[in-house]
Amino acid sequence: MTDTKKNVPVSGGVNPVMAAVAGAVVAGVAVAGAMAMSNQDNQEKVKAVANTVVDKAQKLETIAKNAVDDVKNI
């Protein structure tokens, strides 16, 4: 892909490593919050949310990789 005004190749997309690191950081913060809570019910709720966030981050990483691959194949 090139910038039409400058005719210079444009790199784009989401760096998959950065997406994975961001997901891990979010999950780590959520788990730390769960450990700080004394109520077992709240801990389970926070862990469930953390797992959902990690799953969505992994799906986003896959979508981003596929989008970059699709752009490269054009």
C-alpha positions in Angstrom: 0.0 0.0 0.0 1.3 3.5 -0.8 0.5 7.0 0.1 -1.1 8.3 -3.1 0.1 11.9 -2.5 3.7 11.0 -1.8 4.0 7.6 -3.6 5.7 6.2 -0.5 5.0 2.8 1.0 2.8 3.1 4.1 3.1 0.5 6.8 0.1 0.0 9.0 -1.8 -2.4 11.2 -1.6 -3.3 14.8 1.6 -4.8 16.1 0.5 -8.2 17.4 3.1 -8.3 20.1 1.9 -5.0 21.5 -1.7 -6.2 21.4 -0.7 -9.3 23.4 1.2 -7.2 25.9 -1.7 -4.9 26.3 -4.0 -7.8 26.9 -1.6 -9.3 29.5 -1.3 -6.0 31.3 -5.1 -5.6 31.5 -5.5 -9.1 32.8 -2.7 -8.6 35.3 -4.4 -5.5 36.7 -7.7 -7.2 36.9 -6.2 -10.2 38.7 -4.4 -7.9 41.2 -7.7 -6.2 41.9 -9.4 -9.5 42.5 -6.6 -10.5 45.0 -7.1 -7.3 46.9 -10.8 -7.9 47.3 -11.8 -9.9 50.4 -15.3 -10.9 49.1 -15.1 -14.2 47.3 -18.1 -13.4 45.1 -16.5 -10.2 43.9 -13.2 -12.0 43.2 -15.1 -14.5 40.9 -16.8 -11.6 39.1 -13.5 -9.8 38.5 -11.8 -13.0 37.3 -14.6 -13.6 34.9 -14.3 -10.1 33.5 -10.6 -10.5 33.2 -10.9 -13.7 31.3 -13.4 -12.0 28.9 -11.0 -9.1 28.4 -8.2 -11.5 27.6 -10.3 -13.5 25.2 -11.4 -10.3 23.4 -7.8 -9.0 23.2 -6.7 -12.3 21.6 -9.6 -12.1 19.1 -8.6 -8.5 18.3 -5.0 -9.6 17.8 -6.2 -12.3 15.3 -8.4 -9.9 13.5 -5.6 -7.4 13.2 -3.2 -10.0 11.9 -5.7 -11.2 9.3 -6.4 -7.6 8.2 -2.7 -6.9 7.8 -2.3 -10.1 5.8 -5.3 -9.2 3.6 -3.8 -5.8 2.9 -0.4 -7.3 2.0 -2.1 -9.7 -0.4 -3.8 -7.0 -2.4 
